[in-house]
Structures are given as structure tokens and as C-alpha cells.
Amino acid sequence: MNANQPVVPLDVPALAVHHVQKAFRDKRQRRLVNAVQDISVVVPRGEILGILGPNGSGKSTLIRMMATLLVPDTGSVEVFGLDVLKHRLEVRRLINRVSVEASFFKKLTAEENLAYATGLYGVPNRDAQRRARDILERLGLPSHKLKVPLEQLSRGQQQKVAIARALLTSPTLMLLDEPTTGLDPKSRREVQDFILEVRRTHDATIVISTHDMDEAERLCDRVAIINHGRFEAIDTPASLKARYGPTLESVFFTLIGEALEDALEDGV
Ligand SMILES: Nc1ncnc2c1ncn2[C@@H]1O[C@H](COP(=O)(O)OP(=O)(O)OP(=O)(O)O)[C@@H](O)[C@H]1O
């Protein structure tokens, strides 16, 4: 924890989302798209929550609202008890969003990117450099890779650097938007292992969106199935399977299929 980070009480949840909604105006088709509709969820500290849903179901929109990047039309989001709109700057020090196209300086090295991030987050420099070095060591990247421009690293390696960057502040809420999309199976596994290690070794709470059922099952304490901007169900993978089907994949198709049938009945 560094001097510039807000002090957070231990007993508040890492994230509390209350009835958020977000609609976009689709200019071409001249209609309103209800990207997120009345979603509420409380994520206790230390939990890994998965958000599983088909393309266009609202995962990124929801994560962007949690990350202070989009303002909900209605409802509210609190991060460690702080309202994201009223305390945007403090909240930004407590959250880290890792997206598929991480906003890196691709011409700079991993080391340089992390140094930049530490400056941005106001972490005292020597402390930050030591932490960055520790984290990079654990990344399992060969040390010479830390000194070449990021654009010369594979996507999996870049993704690990993105997660490492998210660890420079602590305690933290990590928002991982499809962190393993486009990675080969070995890199995917390594990034997943790294996420589990981060949760174990850091005071991290993690929200992760994914299309990958195995990943959701392997990483997440609870999984929310999202469709058309609504949570169809949210529970532990074991409880979801006990209720809806033998595998998470069958749970997914049961819930998404039922939602489709309901929508057809309603004439949507
Ligand atoms: N800026 C925007 N303007 C208009 N429509 C948008 C905008 N952002 C998202 N949408 C629409 O909102 C809906 C939800 O999009 P979102 O990106 O949140 O879905 P997603 O679940 O993250 O999808 P994917 O799995 O494909 O990444 C989609 O219909 C999308 O077209």
C-alpha cells in the first residue's frame, strides 16, 4: 500500500453494483441498445467473480462501468465503499483494468512500461521498482525479454505484463476483460495460473469476463451468466451445475436457450 492510495476499511466489499443500466443509441439502425439492464452484484474481498456471456451480452459495458470509464444511466457502483462517480480518482487508484488490447507503449520495454505505470499511480519510486522487479521475476519471462520493446513479445507475454502492471497497486480490484482471448492453450494456462497466484499472494479481488467455460470453472468462486444485458444466474460453478446441468457448458446453453425462448415468446 502506498501513501497516495485511499485507506479502505477491511469490512466493506471490494465491489458493490446496485441496479445499473446502460443503453446506447445505435446511430445506423436508429434504435436504443440496452447493453446492461438492472444488474446488481456484491463481490466480497478476495473473490474471483466470472462473467460469462455470448458476444454482445454486455460484459465489457458492465466492466467499463465498474472501471469508471462509462457512466451508468441509472444505478450506482461502489469500489471498496467509494462511489465511482463521486470518488473517481480514489477509485482509479484501487482498480486496475486489463483488457485484450492493453494500453501499453508498445515501443517501450516491459520494465519501462511498469516504471511509467508506477509514476502514474504515485507509488514511491524505489519501492515501486522493487515490487515491479519481484512481479516480473514471478512472471516467468526470461530476463532479456523485459528489455525489448513490448511489440516484440507474444500476446501471452504482453498479457502477463498487463496483469503485473495491475498488481503495482494494492489492495486492488482487478477487472480482467477477456484476459486470455486469442492466446494459445499453453499461454492461456500460464496466464490463468498467474491470476490464481495473484489472488493467493496479493490482496486482490478479481472480476473476469470470458467466453471460456473451462477457464470460468477453473478460476472463479462464482460465475454470473449474462445475456442481453441481464444476469440469468449467479452462483458457484458447483451450484450452477447442480441446478442447470452436468457441465458449465450445459448450464450456459440451458440458461441462454431459455432466455432466447422467453424472448421469442415475448415477441422481442
Ligand atoms: N459505444 C457503443 N455504442 C453503441 N452500442 C454499443 C457501444 N458499446 C457497446 N454497444 C452495444 O452494447 C451491447 C453490449 O456490448 P458489449 O461490448 O458490452 O458486449 P460484450 O459482452 O462485451 O461482447 P463481446 O463478447 O463481443 O466482447 C452490444 O449490442 C454492443 O453492440
The ligand as a MOL file (V3000), in Angstrom:
LIG
                    3D

  0  0  0     0  0            999 V3000
M  V30 BEGIN CTAB
M  V30 COUNTS 31 33 0 0 0
M  V30 BEGIN ATOM
M  V30 1 N -20.2860 2.6880 -27.6730 0
M  V30 2 C -21.3000 1.9370 -28.0990 0
M  V30 3 N -22.2240 2.4530 -28.9460 0
M  V30 4 C -23.2740 1.7240 -29.3680 0
M  V30 5 N -23.5100 0.4430 -28.9720 0
M  V30 6 C -22.6200 -0.1060 -28.1420 0
M  V30 7 C -21.4780 0.5960 -27.6600 0
M  V30 8 N -20.7760 -0.2330 -26.8260 0
M  V30 9 C -21.4610 -1.3940 -26.8050 0
M  V30 10 N -22.5530 -1.3240 -27.5800 0
M  V30 11 C -23.5610 -2.3980 -27.7860 0
M  V30 12 O -23.9480 -2.8560 -26.4870 0
M  V30 13 C -24.1150 -4.2780 -26.4910 0
M  V30 14 C -23.2010 -4.8930 -25.4460 0
M  V30 15 O -21.8360 -4.7270 -25.8680 0
M  V30 16 P -20.5900 -5.2220 -25.0050 0
M  V30 17 O -19.3660 -4.7760 -25.7230 0
M  V30 18 O -20.7650 -4.7760 -23.6020 0
M  V30 19 O -20.7510 -6.8000 -25.0950 0
M  V30 20 P -19.7080 -7.9750 -24.7350 0
M  V30 21 O -20.4840 -8.9870 -23.9720 0
M  V30 22 O -18.5150 -7.3970 -24.0670 0
M  V30 23 O -19.3580 -8.5290 -26.1680 0
M  V30 24 P -18.0480 -9.3660 -26.6860 0
M  V30 25 O -18.0990 -10.7030 -26.0300 0
M  V30 26 O -18.3200 -9.4540 -28.1510 0
M  V30 27 O -16.8420 -8.5500 -26.3420 0
M  V30 28 C -23.8330 -4.7260 -27.9110 0
M  V30 29 O -25.0670 -4.8210 -28.5850 0
M  V30 30 C -22.9910 -3.6100 -28.4900 0
M  V30 31 O -23.1570 -3.5100 -29.8890 0
M  V30 END ATOM
M  V30 BEGIN BOND
M  V30 1 1 1 2
M  V30 2 1 2 3
M  V30 3 2 2 7
M  V30 4 2 3 4
M  V30 5 1 4 5
M  V30 6 2 5 6
M  V30 7 1 6 7
M  V30 8 1 6 10
M  V30 9 1 7 8
M  V30 10 2 8 9
M  V30 11 1 9 10
M  V30 12 1 10 11
M  V30 13 1 11 12
M  V30 14 1 11 30
M  V30 15 1 12 13
M  V30 16 1 13 14
M  V30 17 1 13 28
M  V30 18 1 14 15
M  V30 19 1 15 16
M  V30 20 2 16 17
M  V30 21 1 16 18
M  V30 22 1 16 19
M  V30 23 1 19 20
M  V30 24 2 20 21
M  V30 25 1 20 22
M  V30 26 1 20 23
M  V30 27 1 23 24
M  V30 28 2 24 25
M  V30 29 1 24 26
M  V30 30 1 24 27
M  V30 31 1 28 29
M  V30 32 1 28 30
M  V30 33 1 30 31
M  V30 END BOND
M  V30 END CTAB
M  END
